[in-house]
Amino acid sequence: MVDYEGDYRIKRLPARMALRNEKTWSKLNAEISRHGAVSFDRLTALCKDHEHGTKSANHPYQFVTYCIRRKWLERIHD
């Protein structure tokens, strides 16, 4: 499993996304905009009420890793 620990910032904004994802993305975007970068754990906490599209993706961190894989979020390296 990939290690996702660390702080993240917005890399690029999504061109479009499902309505259920827009709600959660807006939370992530707002938090990062306020702080510049946010920890993976904090991003995951913001996703606790996320409505997932499939039954196999039901953990809050899965939306965060989805955003990372889509290159909407990037980890800040020291």
N, CA, C and O atoms as a Tripos MOL2 file, in Angstrom:
@<TRIPOS>MOLECULE
protein
  312   311    78     0     0
PROTEIN
NO_CHARGES

@<TRIPOS>ATOM
      1 N           0.8410   -1.1930    0.0000 N.3       1 MET1
      2 CA          0.0000    0.0000    0.0000 C.3       1 MET1
      3 C           0.8760    1.2420    0.0000 C.2       1 MET1
      4 O           1.9130    1.2950    0.6620 O.2       1 MET1
      5 N           0.4450    2.2210   -0.7420 N.am      2 VAL2
      6 CA          1.1640    3.4850   -0.8400 C.3       2 VAL2
      7 C           1.0090    4.2540    0.4650 C.2       2 VAL2
      8 O          -0.0570    4.2330    1.0800 O.2       2 VAL2
      9 N           2.0700    4.9300    0.8840 N.am      3 ASP3
     10 CA          2.0400    5.7600    2.0810 C.3       3 ASP3
     11 C           1.5370    7.1550    1.6890 C.2       3 ASP3
     12 O           2.1750    7.8470    0.8960 O.2       3 ASP3
     13 N           0.4160    7.5550    2.2350 N.am      4 TYR4
     14 CA         -0.1730    8.8520    1.9090 C.3       4 TYR4
     15 C           0.0440    9.9010    2.9980 C.2       4 TYR4
     16 O          -0.4530   11.0210    2.8850 O.2       4 TYR4
     17 N           0.7810    9.5470    4.0490 N.am      5 GLU5
     18 CA          0.9980   10.4720    5.1440 C.3       5 GLU5
     19 C           1.6860   11.7410    4.6470 C.2       5 GLU5
     20 O           2.5650   11.6850    3.7880 O.2       5 GLU5
     21 N           1.2790   12.8770    5.1930 N.am      6 GLY6
     22 CA          1.8930   14.1490    4.8270 C.3       6 GLY6
     23 C           0.8480   15.2180    4.5800 C.2       6 GLY6
     24 O          -0.3480   15.0010    4.7770 O.2       6 GLY6
     25 N           1.3210   16.3760    4.1460 N.am      7 ASP7
     26 CA          0.4420   17.5080    3.8680 C.3       7 ASP7
     27 C           0.2110   17.6340    2.3740 C.2       7 ASP7
     28 O           1.0930   17.3480    1.5630 O.2       7 ASP7
     29 N          -0.9990   18.0700    2.0240 N.am      8 TYR8
     30 CA         -1.4110   18.1660    0.6250 C.3       8 TYR8
     31 C          -1.9250   19.5550    0.3070 C.2       8 TYR8
     32 O          -2.4520   20.2600    1.1680 O.2       8 TYR8
     33 N          -1.7590   19.9300   -0.9530 N.am      9 ARG9
     34 CA         -2.2930   21.1790   -1.4730 C.3       9 ARG9
     35 C          -3.0190   20.8770   -2.7820 C.2       9 ARG9
     36 O          -2.9240   19.7700   -3.3120 O.2       9 ARG9
     37 N          -3.7320   21.8510   -3.2870 N.am     10 ILE10
     38 CA         -4.4250   21.6950   -4.5590 C.3      10 ILE10
     39 C          -3.3920   21.7400   -5.6780 C.2      10 ILE10
     40 O          -2.5860   22.6670   -5.7480 O.2      10 ILE10
     41 N          -3.4160   20.7540   -6.5390 N.am     11 LYS11
     42 CA         -2.5430   20.7530   -7.7090 C.3      11 LYS11
     43 C          -3.2830   21.3560   -8.8990 C.2      11 LYS11
     44 O          -2.7540   22.2070   -9.6140 O.2      11 LYS11
     45 N          -4.5150   20.8980   -9.0940 N.am     12 ARG12
     46 CA         -5.3590   21.4630  -10.1510 C.3      12 ARG12
     47 C          -6.8080   21.1910   -9.7830 C.2      12 ARG12
     48 O          -7.1150   20.2630   -9.0350 O.2      12 ARG12
     49 N          -7.6680   21.9990  -10.3120 N.am     13 LEU13
     50 CA         -9.0960   21.8390  -10.0420 C.3      13 LEU13
     51 C          -9.6960   20.8450  -11.0220 C.2      13 LEU13
     52 O          -9.3110   20.8090  -12.1910 O.2      13 LEU13
     53 N         -10.6280   20.0480  -10.5530 N.am     14 PRO14
     54 CA        -11.2830   19.0990  -11.4520 C.3      14 PRO14
     55 C         -12.0960   19.8350  -12.5140 C.2      14 PRO14
     56 O         -12.7090   20.8650  -12.2340 O.2      14 PRO14
     57 N         -12.0940   19.3050  -13.7210 N.am     15 ALA15
     58 CA        -12.8940   19.8950  -14.7930 C.3      15 ALA15
     59 C         -14.3770   19.6620  -14.5250 C.2      15 ALA15
     60 O         -15.2080   20.5370  -14.7680 O.2      15 ALA15
     61 N         -14.6970   18.4810  -14.0270 N.am     16 ARG16
     62 CA        -16.0720   18.1400  -13.6610 C.3      16 ARG16
     63 C         -16.0250   16.9230  -12.7500 C.2      16 ARG16
     64 O         -15.0370   16.1910  -12.6980 O.2      16 ARG16
     65 N         -17.1310   16.7300  -12.0310 N.am     17 MET17
     66 CA        -17.2250   15.5620  -11.1510 C.3      17 MET17
     67 C         -18.6850   15.3190  -10.8080 C.2      17 MET17
     68 O         -19.5400   16.1820  -11.0080 O.2      17 MET17
     69 N         -18.9500   14.1390  -10.2930 N.am     18 ALA18
     70 CA        -20.3000   13.7780   -9.8670 C.3      18 ALA18
     71 C         -20.7520   14.7150   -8.7470 C.2      18 ALA18
     72 O         -19.9330   15.1880   -7.9590 O.2      18 ALA18
     73 N         -22.0340   14.9750   -8.6810 N.am     19 LEU19
     74 CA        -22.5720   15.8790   -7.6570 C.3      19 LEU19
     75 C         -22.2130   15.4390   -6.2420 C.2      19 LEU19
     76 O         -21.9170   16.2790   -5.3920 O.2      19 LEU19
     77 N         -22.2360   14.1290   -5.9790 N.am     20 ARG20
     78 CA        -21.8960   13.6450   -4.6370 C.3      20 ARG20
     79 C         -20.4440   13.9760   -4.2910 C.2      20 ARG20
     80 O         -20.1140   14.1790   -3.1220 O.2      20 ARG20
     81 N         -19.5790   14.0310   -5.3020 N.am     21 ASN21
     82 CA        -18.1750   14.3600   -5.0700 C.3      21 ASN21
     83 C         -17.9590   15.8620   -4.9180 C.2      21 ASN21
     84 O         -17.0650   16.2820   -4.1830 O.2      21 ASN21
     85 N         -18.7560   16.6730   -5.5970 N.am     22 GLU22
     86 CA        -18.6060   18.1250   -5.5150 C.3      22 GLU22
     87 C         -18.7600   18.6260   -4.0890 C.2      22 GLU22
     88 O         -18.0180   19.5070   -3.6520 O.2      22 GLU22
     89 N         -19.7100   18.0730   -3.3710 N.am     23 LYS23
     90 CA        -19.9560   18.4930   -1.9890 C.3      23 LYS23
     91 C         -18.7180   18.2650   -1.1220 C.2      23 LYS23
     92 O         -18.3040   19.1490   -0.3730 O.2      23 LYS23
     93 N         -18.1410   17.0870   -1.2290 N.am     24 THR24
     94 CA        -16.9620   16.7710   -0.4200 C.3      24 THR24
     95 C         -15.7400   17.5340   -0.9180 C.2      24 THR24
     96 O         -14.9410   18.0180   -0.1160 O.2      24 THR24
     97 N         -15.5910   17.6450   -2.2300 N.am     25 TRP25
     98 CA        -14.4610   18.3940   -2.7860 C.3      25 TRP25
     99 C         -14.4820   19.8360   -2.2790 C.2      25 TRP25
    100 O         -13.4310   20.3950   -1.9660 O.2      25 TRP25
    101 N         -15.6610   20.4370   -2.1970 N.am     26 SER26
    102 CA        -15.7440   21.8260   -1.7400 C.3      26 SER26
    103 C         -15.2330   21.9660   -0.3040 C.2      26 SER26
    104 O         -14.6440   22.9900    0.0420 O.2      26 SER26
    105 N         -15.4530   20.9500    0.5320 N.am     27 LYS27
    106 CA        -14.9120   20.9670    1.8950 C.3      27 LYS27
    107 C         -13.3860   20.9250    1.8730 C.2      27 LYS27
    108 O         -12.7220   21.6820    2.5810 O.2      27 LYS27
    109 N         -12.8420   20.0300    1.0490 N.am     28 LEU28
    110 CA        -11.3790   19.9030    0.9610 C.3      28 LEU28
    111 C         -10.7710   21.1850    0.4240 C.2      28 LEU28
    112 O          -9.7910   21.6930    0.9670 O.2      28 LEU28
    113 N         -11.3540   21.7010   -0.6370 N.am     29 ASN29
    114 CA        -10.8460   22.9120   -1.2740 C.3      29 ASN29
    115 C         -10.8670   24.0940   -0.3050 C.2      29 ASN29
    116 O          -9.9070   24.8620   -0.2370 O.2      29 ASN29
    117 N         -11.9560   24.2390    0.4400 N.am     30 ALA30
    118 CA        -12.0660   25.3400    1.3960 C.3      30 ALA30
    119 C         -11.0030   25.2350    2.4920 C.2      30 ALA30
    120 O         -10.3690   26.2290    2.8470 O.2      30 ALA30
    121 N         -10.8170   24.0400    3.0170 N.am     31 GLU31
    122 CA         -9.8330   23.8440    4.0940 C.3      31 GLU31
    123 C          -8.4110   24.1210    3.5980 C.2      31 GLU31
    124 O          -7.6270   24.7720    4.2880 O.2      31 GLU31
    125 N          -8.0890   23.6360    2.4290 N.am     32 ILE32
    126 CA         -6.7560   23.8750    1.8710 C.3      32 ILE32
    127 C          -6.5760   25.3520    1.5380 C.2      32 ILE32
    128 O          -5.4960   25.9030    1.7500 O.2      32 ILE32
    129 N          -7.6060   25.9930    1.0240 N.am     33 SER33
    130 CA         -7.5240   27.4240    0.7080 C.3      33 SER33
    131 C          -7.2600   28.2520    1.9690 C.2      33 SER33
    132 O          -6.5300   29.2410    1.9270 O.2      33 SER33
    133 N          -7.8530   27.8440    3.0800 N.am     34 ARG34
    134 CA         -7.6430   28.5470    4.3510 C.3      34 ARG34
    135 C          -6.2290   28.3690    4.8940 C.2      34 ARG34
    136 O          -5.6520   29.3040    5.4500 O.2      34 ARG34
    137 N          -5.6710   27.1670    4.7330 N.am     35 HIS35
    138 CA         -4.4070   26.8360    5.3980 C.3      35 HIS35
    139 C          -3.2220   26.6710    4.4510 C.2      35 HIS35
    140 O          -2.0810   26.6130    4.9120 O.2      35 HIS35
    141 N          -3.4530   26.5950    3.1710 N.am     36 GLY36
    142 CA         -2.3600   26.4180    2.2140 C.3      36 GLY36
    143 C          -2.0260   24.9640    1.9640 C.2      36 GLY36
    144 O          -1.7660   24.5670    0.8280 O.2      36 GLY36
    145 N          -2.0340   24.1710    3.0150 N.am     37 ALA37
    146 CA         -1.7950   22.7240    2.9290 C.3      37 ALA37
    147 C          -2.4430   22.0820    4.1460 C.2      37 ALA37
    148 O          -2.5190   22.6800    5.2200 O.2      37 ALA37
    149 N          -2.9080   20.8500    3.9560 N.am     38 VAL38
    150 CA         -3.6410   20.1500    5.0170 C.3      38 VAL38
    151 C          -3.1650   18.7010    5.0660 C.2      38 VAL38
    152 O          -2.8620   18.1030    4.0340 O.2      38 VAL38
    153 N          -3.1020   18.1490    6.2610 N.am     39 SER39
    154 CA         -2.6330   16.7720    6.4230 C.3      39 SER39
    155 C          -3.6220   15.7720    5.8280 C.2      39 SER39
    156 O          -4.8200   16.0400    5.7340 O.2      39 SER39
    157 N          -3.0990   14.6260    5.4340 N.am     40 PHE40
    158 CA         -3.9310   13.5450    4.9170 C.3      40 PHE40
    159 C          -4.9980   13.1690    5.9370 C.2      40 PHE40
    160 O          -6.1510   12.9350    5.5740 O.2      40 PHE40
    161 N          -4.6220   13.1100    7.2020 N.am     41 ASP41
    162 CA         -5.5800   12.7500    8.2520 C.3      41 ASP41
    163 C          -6.7060   13.7670    8.3590 C.2      41 ASP41
    164 O          -7.8620   13.3810    8.5290 O.2      41 ASP41
    165 N          -6.4030   15.0420    8.2640 N.am     42 ARG42
    166 CA         -7.4340   16.0860    8.3270 C.3      42 ARG42
    167 C          -8.3470   15.9980    7.1100 C.2      42 ARG42
    168 O          -9.5650   16.1220    7.2410 O.2      42 ARG42
    169 N          -7.7720   15.7840    5.9270 N.am     43 LEU43
    170 CA         -8.5810   15.6370    4.7170 C.3      43 LEU43
    171 C          -9.5280   14.4490    4.8550 C.2      43 LEU43
    172 O         -10.6960   14.5300    4.4760 O.2      43 LEU43
    173 N          -9.0210   13.3570    5.3950 N.am     44 THR44
    174 CA         -9.8480   12.1670    5.6020 C.3      44 THR44
    175 C         -11.0000   12.4750    6.5620 C.2      44 THR44
    176 O         -12.1300   12.0480    6.3230 O.2      44 THR44
    177 N         -10.7310   13.2000    7.6300 N.am     45 ALA45
    178 CA        -11.7760   13.5620    8.5880 C.3      45 ALA45
    179 C         -12.8660   14.4000    7.9230 C.2      45 ALA45
    180 O         -14.0430   14.2700    8.2620 O.2      45 ALA45
    181 N         -12.4860   15.2470    6.9900 N.am     46 LEU46
    182 CA        -13.4680   16.0730    6.2820 C.3      46 LEU46
    183 C         -14.3720   15.2470    5.3710 C.2      46 LEU46
    184 O         -15.4380   15.7070    4.9630 O.2      46 LEU46
    185 N         -13.9460   14.0370    5.0560 N.am     47 CYS47
    186 CA        -14.6920   13.1560    4.1470 C.3      47 CYS47
    187 C         -15.5610   12.1390    4.8760 C.2      47 CYS47
    188 O         -16.1030   11.2330    4.2420 O.2      47 CYS47
    189 N         -15.7060   12.2670    6.1890 N.am     48 LYS48
    190 CA        -16.4100   11.2340    6.9570 C.3      48 LYS48
    191 C         -17.8530   11.0350    6.5210 C.2      48 LYS48
    192 O         -18.3840    9.9360    6.6840 O.2      48 LYS48
    193 N         -18.5070   12.0510    5.9760 N.am     49 ASP49
    194 CA        -19.8980   11.9250    5.5360 C.3      49 ASP49
    195 C         -20.0140   11.7940    4.0170 C.2      49 ASP49
    196 O         -21.1040   11.9400    3.4640 O.2      49 ASP49
    197 N         -18.9080   11.5220    3.3480 N.am     50 HIS50
    198 CA        -18.9190   11.4400    1.8830 C.3      50 HIS50
    199 C         -19.8060   10.2890    1.4090 C.2      50 HIS50
    200 O         -19.7600    9.1870    1.9550 O.2      50 HIS50
    201 N         -20.6060   10.5640    0.3920 N.am     51 GLU51
    202 CA        -21.4490    9.5440   -0.2200 C.3      51 GLU51
    203 C         -20.6570    8.8850   -1.3470 C.2      51 GLU51
    204 O         -20.4430    9.4910   -2.3970 O.2      51 GLU51
    205 N         -20.2280    7.6570   -1.1290 N.am     52 HIS52
    206 CA        -19.4090    6.9470   -2.1030 C.3      52 HIS52
    207 C         -20.2650    6.3730   -3.2210 C.2      52 HIS52
    208 O         -21.4400    6.0600   -3.0270 O.2      52 HIS52
    209 N         -19.6630    6.2390   -4.3870 N.am     53 GLY53
    210 CA        -20.3780    5.7330   -5.5500 C.3      53 GLY53
    211 C         -20.5210    4.2270   -5.5900 C.2      53 GLY53
    212 O         -21.3860    3.7070   -6.2940 O.2      53 GLY53
    213 N         -19.6830    3.5130   -4.8420 N.am     54 THR54
    214 CA        -19.7560    2.0540   -4.8300 C.3      54 THR54
    215 C         -19.7070    1.5460   -3.3910 C.2      54 THR54
    216 O         -19.1970    2.2230   -2.4980 O.2      54 THR54
    217 N         -20.2360    0.3630   -3.1830 N.am     55 LYS55
    218 CA        -20.2300   -0.2240   -1.8350 C.3      55 LYS55
    219 C         -18.8360   -0.6150   -1.3890 C.2      55 LYS55
    220 O         -18.5660   -0.6710   -0.1890 O.2      55 LYS55
    221 N         -17.9410   -0.8890   -2.3360 N.am     56 SER56
    222 CA        -16.5820   -1.2980   -1.9740 C.3      56 SER56
    223 C         -15.7170   -0.1010   -1.5680 C.2      56 SER56
    224 O         -14.6470   -0.2830   -0.9870 O.2      56 SER56
    225 N         -16.1670    1.1090   -1.8650 N.am     57 ALA57
    226 CA        -15.4280    2.3160   -1.4890 C.3      57 ALA57
    227 C         -16.2260    3.0450   -0.4210 C.2      57 ALA57
    228 O         -16.9530    3.9930   -0.7160 O.2      57 ALA57
    229 N         -16.0870    2.6000    0.8140 N.am     58 ASN58
    230 CA        -16.9030    3.1910    1.8670 C.3      58 ASN58
    231 C         -16.1050    3.8170    3.0040 C.2      58 ASN58
    232 O         -16.6810    4.1940    4.0240 O.2      58 ASN58
    233 N         -14.8050    3.9330    2.8470 N.am     59 HIS59
    234 CA        -13.9670    4.5490    3.8720 C.3      59 HIS59
    235 C         -13.6590    5.9870    3.4810 C.2      59 HIS59
    236 O         -13.3930    6.2560    2.3090 O.2      59 HIS59
    237 N         -13.6900    6.9200    4.4330 N.am     60 PRO60
    238 CA        -13.4580    8.3250    4.1120 C.3      60 PRO60
    239 C         -12.1520    8.5850    3.3630 C.2      60 PRO60
    240 O         -12.1130    9.4440    2.4810 O.2      60 PRO60
    241 N         -11.0850    7.8600    3.6970 N.am     61 TYR61
    242 CA         -9.8050    8.1150    3.0410 C.3      61 TYR61
    243 C          -9.8510    7.8090    1.5460 C.2      61 TYR61
    244 O          -9.0240    8.3150    0.7880 O.2      61 TYR61
    245 N         -10.8020    6.9920    1.1170 N.am     62 GLN62
    246 CA        -10.8350    6.5880   -0.2850 C.3      62 GLN62
    247 C         -11.1710    7.7510   -1.2170 C.2      62 GLN62
    248 O         -10.7230    7.7590   -2.3630 O.2      62 GLN62
    249 N         -11.9380    8.7200   -0.7610 N.am     63 PHE63
    250 CA        -12.1720    9.8880   -1.6110 C.3      63 PHE63
    251 C         -10.9020   10.7250   -1.7030 C.2      63 PHE63
    252 O         -10.6000   11.2750   -2.7620 O.2      63 PHE63
    253 N         -10.1620   10.8270   -0.6180 N.am     64 VAL64
    254 CA         -8.9050   11.5870   -0.6400 C.3      64 VAL64
    255 C          -7.9100   10.9250   -1.5980 C.2      64 VAL64
    256 O          -7.2830   11.6100   -2.4060 O.2      64 VAL64
    257 N          -7.7610    9.6140   -1.5130 N.am     65 THR65
    258 CA         -6.8180    8.9380   -2.4170 C.3      65 THR65
    259 C          -7.3040    9.0270   -3.8650 C.2      65 THR65
    260 O          -6.4880    9.0850   -4.7850 O.2      65 THR65
    261 N          -8.6050    9.0400   -4.0730 N.am     66 TYR66
    262 CA         -9.1760    9.2450   -5.4090 C.3      66 TYR66
    263 C          -8.7260   10.6050   -5.9590 C.2      66 TYR66
    264 O          -8.3290   10.7070   -7.1200 O.2      66 TYR66
    265 N          -8.7890   11.6400   -5.1270 N.am     67 CYS67
    266 CA         -8.3660   12.9810   -5.5450 C.3      67 CYS67
    267 C          -6.8620   13.0290   -5.8290 C.2      67 CYS67
    268 O          -6.4220   13.7280   -6.7420 O.2      67 CYS67
    269 N          -6.0910   12.2960   -5.0550 N.am     68 ILE68
    270 CA         -4.6390   12.2360   -5.2750 C.3      68 ILE68
    271 C          -4.3460   11.5380   -6.5990 C.2      68 ILE68
    272 O          -3.5360   12.0190   -7.3910 O.2      68 ILE68
    273 N          -4.9990   10.4160   -6.8390 N.am     69 ARG69
    274 CA         -4.7790    9.6790   -8.0940 C.3      69 ARG69
    275 C          -5.1920   10.4960   -9.3150 C.2      69 ARG69
    276 O          -4.5880   10.3670  -10.3790 O.2      69 ARG69
    277 N          -6.2060   11.3270   -9.1690 N.am     70 ARG70
    278 CA         -6.6650   12.1780  -10.2700 C.3      70 ARG70
    279 C          -5.7660   13.4070  -10.4520 C.2      70 ARG70
    280 O          -5.9530   14.2050  -11.3700 O.2      70 ARG70
    281 N          -4.7860   13.5360   -9.5510 N.am     71 LYS71
    282 CA         -3.8310   14.6510   -9.5500 C.3      71 LYS71
    283 C          -4.4960   15.9980   -9.2560 C.2      71 LYS71
    284 O          -4.0380   17.0410   -9.7220 O.2      71 LYS71
    285 N          -5.5830   15.9600   -8.4740 N.am     72 TRP72
    286 CA         -6.2100   17.1810   -7.9990 C.3      72 TRP72
    287 C          -5.5040   17.6610   -6.7320 C.2      72 TRP72
    288 O          -5.4750   18.8570   -6.4410 O.2      72 TRP72
    289 N          -4.9340   16.7130   -5.9820 N.am     73 LEU73
    290 CA         -4.1710   17.0170   -4.7750 C.3      73 LEU73
    291 C          -2.7490   16.5220   -4.9590 C.2      73 LEU73
    292 O          -2.5120   15.5070   -5.6140 O.2      73 LEU73
    293 N          -1.8030   17.2500   -4.3740 N.am     74 GLU74
    294 CA         -0.4050   16.7910   -4.4060 C.3      74 GLU74
    295 C           0.2140   16.9550   -3.0370 C.2      74 GLU74
    296 O          -0.0750   17.9040   -2.3080 O.2      74 GLU74
    297 N           1.0690   16.0130   -2.7080 N.am     75 ARG75
    298 CA          1.7560   16.0510   -1.4190 C.3      75 ARG75
    299 C           2.8800   17.0650   -1.4820 C.2      75 ARG75
    300 O           3.5700   17.1930   -2.4930 O.2      75 ARG75
    301 N           3.0500   17.7750   -0.3970 N.am     76 ILE76
    302 CA          4.1550   18.7270   -0.2720 C.3      76 ILE76
    303 C           5.3210   17.9880    0.3540 C.2      76 ILE76
    304 O           5.2020   17.4270    1.4430 O.2      76 ILE76
    305 N           6.4460   17.9910   -0.3380 N.am     77 HIS77
    306 CA          7.6490   17.3140    0.1640 C.3      77 HIS77
    307 C           8.5570   18.3260    0.8170 C.2      77 HIS77
    308 O           8.7500   19.4330    0.3140 O.2      77 HIS77
    309 N           9.1130   17.9300    1.9470 N.am     78 ASP78
    310 CA         10.0690   18.7980    2.6550 C.3      78 ASP78
    311 C          11.4160   18.7790    1.9940 C.2      78 ASP78
    312 O          12.3390   19.4500    2.4530 O.2      78 ASP78
@<TRIPOS>BOND
     1     1     2 1
     2     2     3 1
     3     3     4 2
     4     3     5 am
     5     5     6 1
     6     6     7 1
     7     7     8 2
     8     7     9 am
     9     9    10 1
    10    10    11 1
    11    11    12 2
    12    11    13 am
    13    13    14 1
    14    14    15 1
    15    15    16 2
    16    15    17 am
    17    17    18 1
    18    18    19 1
    19    19    20 2
    20    19    21 am
    21    21    22 1
    22    22    23 1
    23    23    24 2
    24    23    25 am
    25    25    26 1
    26    26    27 1
    27    27    28 2
    28    27    29 am
    29    29    30 1
    30    30    31 1
    31    31    32 2
    32    31    33 am
    33    33    34 1
    34    34    35 1
    35    35    36 2
    36    35    37 am
    37    37    38 1
    38    38    39 1
    39    39    40 2
    40    39    41 am
    41    41    42 1
    42    42    43 1
    43    43    44 2
    44    43    45 am
    45    45    46 1
    46    46    47 1
    47    47    48 2
    48    47    49 am
    49    49    50 1
    50    50    51 1
    51    51    52 2
    52    51    53 am
    53    53    54 1
    54    54    55 1
    55    55    56 2
    56    55    57 am
    57    57    58 1
    58    58    59 1
    59    59    60 2
    60    59    61 am
    61    61    62 1
    62    62    63 1
    63    63    64 2
    64    63    65 am
    65    65    66 1
    66    66    67 1
    67    67    68 2
    68    67    69 am
    69    69    70 1
    70    70    71 1
    71    71    72 2
    72    71    73 am
    73    73    74 1
    74    74    75 1
    75    75    76 2
    76    75    77 am
    77    77    78 1
    78    78    79 1
    79    79    80 2
    80    79    81 am
    81    81    82 1
    82    82    83 1
    83    83    84 2
    84    83    85 am
    85    85    86 1
    86    86    87 1
    87    87    88 2
    88    87    89 am
    89    89    90 1
    90    90    91 1
    91    91    92 2
    92    91    93 am
    93    93    94 1
    94    94    95 1
    95    95    96 2
    96    95    97 am
    97    97    98 1
    98    98    99 1
    99    99   100 2
   100    99   101 am
   101   101   102 1
   102   102   103 1
   103   103   104 2
   104   103   105 am
   105   105   106 1
   106   106   107 1
   107   107   108 2
   108   107   109 am
   109   109   110 1
   110   110   111 1
   111   111   112 2
   112   111   113 am
   113   113   114 1
   114   114   115 1
   115   115   116 2
   116   115   117 am
   117   117   118 1
   118   118   119 1
   119   119   120 2
   120   119   121 am
   121   121   122 1
   122   122   123 1
   123   123   124 2
   124   123   125 am
   125   125   126 1
   126   126   127 1
   127   127   128 2
   128   127   129 am
   129   129   130 1
   130   130   131 1
   131   131   132 2
   132   131   133 am
   133   133   134 1
   134   134   135 1
   135   135   136 2
   136   135   137 am
   137   137   138 1
   138   138   139 1
   139   139   140 2
   140   139   141 am
   141   141   142 1
   142   142   143 1
   143   143   144 2
   144   143   145 am
   145   145   146 1
   146   146   147 1
   147   147   148 2
   148   147   149 am
   149   149   150 1
   150   150   151 1
   151   151   152 2
   152   151   153 am
   153   153   154 1
   154   154   155 1
   155   155   156 2
   156   155   157 am
   157   157   158 1
   158   158   159 1
   159   159   160 2
   160   159   161 am
   161   161   162 1
   162   162   163 1
   163   163   164 2
   164   163   165 am
   165   165   166 1
   166   166   167 1
   167   167   168 2
   168   167   169 am
   169   169   170 1
   170   170   171 1
   171   171   172 2
   172   171   173 am
   173   173   174 1
   174   174   175 1
   175   175   176 2
   176   175   177 am
   177   177   178 1
   178   178   179 1
   179   179   180 2
   180   179   181 am
   181   181   182 1
   182   182   183 1
   183   183   184 2
   184   183   185 am
   185   185   186 1
   186   186   187 1
   187   187   188 2
   188   187   189 am
   189   189   190 1
   190   190   191 1
   191   191   192 2
   192   191   193 am
   193   193   194 1
   194   194   195 1
   195   195   196 2
   196   195   197 am
   197   197   198 1
   198   198   199 1
   199   199   200 2
   200   199   201 am
   201   201   202 1
   202   202   203 1
   203   203   204 2
   204   203   205 am
   205   205   206 1
   206   206   207 1
   207   207   208 2
   208   207   209 am
   209   209   210 1
   210   210   211 1
   211   211   212 2
   212   211   213 am
   213   213   214 1
   214   214   215 1
   215   215   216 2
   216   215   217 am
   217   217   218 1
   218   218   219 1
   219   219   220 2
   220   219   221 am
   221   221   222 1
   222   222   223 1
   223   223   224 2
   224   223   225 am
   225   225   226 1
   226   226   227 1
   227   227   228 2
   228   227   229 am
   229   229   230 1
   230   230   231 1
   231   231   232 2
   232   231   233 am
   233   233   234 1
   234   234   235 1
   235   235   236 2
   236   235   237 am
   237   237   238 1
   238   238   239 1
   239   239   240 2
   240   239   241 am
   241   241   242 1
   242   242   243 1
   243   243   244 2
   244   243   245 am
   245   245   246 1
   246   246   247 1
   247   247   248 2
   248   247   249 am
   249   249   250 1
   250   250   251 1
   251   251   252 2
   252   251   253 am
   253   253   254 1
   254   254   255 1
   255   255   256 2
   256   255   257 am
   257   257   258 1
   258   258   259 1
   259   259   260 2
   260   259   261 am
   261   261   262 1
   262   262   263 1
   263   263   264 2
   264   263   265 am
   265   265   266 1
   266   266   267 1
   267   267   268 2
   268   267   269 am
   269   269   270 1
   270   270   271 1
   271   271   272 2
   272   271   273 am
   273   273   274 1
   274   274   275 1
   275   275   276 2
   276   275   277 am
   277   277   278 1
   278   278   279 1
   279   279   280 2
   280   279   281 am
   281   281   282 1
   282   282   283 1
   283   283   284 2
   284   283   285 am
   285   285   286 1
   286   286   287 1
   287   287   288 2
   288   287   289 am
   289   289   290 1
   290   290   291 1
   291   291   292 2
   292   291   293 am
   293   293   294 1
   294   294   295 1
   295   295   296 2
   296   295   297 am
   297   297   298 1
   298   298   299 1
   299   299   300 2
   300   299   301 am
   301   301   302 1
   302   302   303 1
   303   303   304 2
   304   303   305 am
   305   305   306 1
   306   306   307 1
   307   307   308 2
   308   307   309 am
   309   309   310 1
   310   310   311 1
   311   311   312 2
@<TRIPOS>SUBSTRUCTURE
     1 MET1         2 RESIDUE 1 A MET
     2 VAL2         6 RESIDUE 1 A VAL
     3 ASP3        10 RESIDUE 1 A ASP
     4 TYR4        14 RESIDUE 1 A TYR
     5 GLU5        18 RESIDUE 1 A GLU
     6 GLY6        22 RESIDUE 1 A GLY
     7 ASP7        26 RESIDUE 1 A ASP
     8 TYR8        30 RESIDUE 1 A TYR
     9 ARG9        34 RESIDUE 1 A ARG
    10 ILE10       38 RESIDUE 1 A ILE
    11 LYS11       42 RESIDUE 1 A LYS
    12 ARG12       46 RESIDUE 1 A ARG
    13 LEU13       50 RESIDUE 1 A LEU
    14 PRO14       54 RESIDUE 1 A PRO
    15 ALA15       58 RESIDUE 1 A ALA
    16 ARG16       62 RESIDUE 1 A ARG
    17 MET17       66 RESIDUE 1 A MET
    18 ALA18       70 RESIDUE 1 A ALA
    19 LEU19       74 RESIDUE 1 A LEU
    20 ARG20       78 RESIDUE 1 A ARG
    21 ASN21       82 RESIDUE 1 A ASN
    22 GLU22       86 RESIDUE 1 A GLU
    23 LYS23       90 RESIDUE 1 A LYS
    24 THR24       94 RESIDUE 1 A THR
    25 TRP25       98 RESIDUE 1 A TRP
    26 SER26      102 RESIDUE 1 A SER
    27 LYS27      106 RESIDUE 1 A LYS
    28 LEU28      110 RESIDUE 1 A LEU
    29 ASN29      114 RESIDUE 1 A ASN
    30 ALA30      118 RESIDUE 1 A ALA
    31 GLU31      122 RESIDUE 1 A GLU
    32 ILE32      126 RESIDUE 1 A ILE
    33 SER33      130 RESIDUE 1 A SER
    34 ARG34      134 RESIDUE 1 A ARG
    35 HIS35      138 RESIDUE 1 A HIS
    36 GLY36      142 RESIDUE 1 A GLY
    37 ALA37      146 RESIDUE 1 A ALA
    38 VAL38      150 RESIDUE 1 A VAL
    39 SER39      154 RESIDUE 1 A SER
    40 PHE40      158 RESIDUE 1 A PHE
    41 ASP41      162 RESIDUE 1 A ASP
    42 ARG42      166 RESIDUE 1 A ARG
    43 LEU43      170 RESIDUE 1 A LEU
    44 THR44      174 RESIDUE 1 A THR
    45 ALA45      178 RESIDUE 1 A ALA
    46 LEU46      182 RESIDUE 1 A LEU
    47 CYS47      186 RESIDUE 1 A CYS
    48 LYS48      190 RESIDUE 1 A LYS
    49 ASP49      194 RESIDUE 1 A ASP
    50 HIS50      198 RESIDUE 1 A HIS
    51 GLU51      202 RESIDUE 1 A GLU
    52 HIS52      206 RESIDUE 1 A HIS
    53 GLY53      210 RESIDUE 1 A GLY
    54 THR54      214 RESIDUE 1 A THR
    55 LYS55      218 RESIDUE 1 A LYS
    56 SER56      222 RESIDUE 1 A SER
    57 ALA57      226 RESIDUE 1 A ALA
    58 ASN58      230 RESIDUE 1 A ASN
    59 HIS59      234 RESIDUE 1 A HIS
    60 PRO60      238 RESIDUE 1 A PRO
    61 TYR61      242 RESIDUE 1 A TYR
    62 GLN62      246 RESIDUE 1 A GLN
    63 PHE63      250 RESIDUE 1 A PHE
    64 VAL64      254 RESIDUE 1 A VAL
    65 THR65      258 RESIDUE 1 A THR
    66 TYR66      262 RESIDUE 1 A TYR
    67 CYS67      266 RESIDUE 1 A CYS
    68 ILE68      270 RESIDUE 1 A ILE
    69 ARG69      274 RESIDUE 1 A ARG
    70 ARG70      278 RESIDUE 1 A ARG
    71 LYS71      282 RESIDUE 1 A LYS
    72 TRP72      286 RESIDUE 1 A TRP
    73 LEU73      290 RESIDUE 1 A LEU
    74 GLU74      294 RESIDUE 1 A GLU
    75 ARG75      298 RESIDUE 1 A ARG
    76 ILE76      302 RESIDUE 1 A ILE
    77 HIS77      306 RESIDUE 1 A HIS
    78 ASP78      310 RESIDUE 1 A ASP
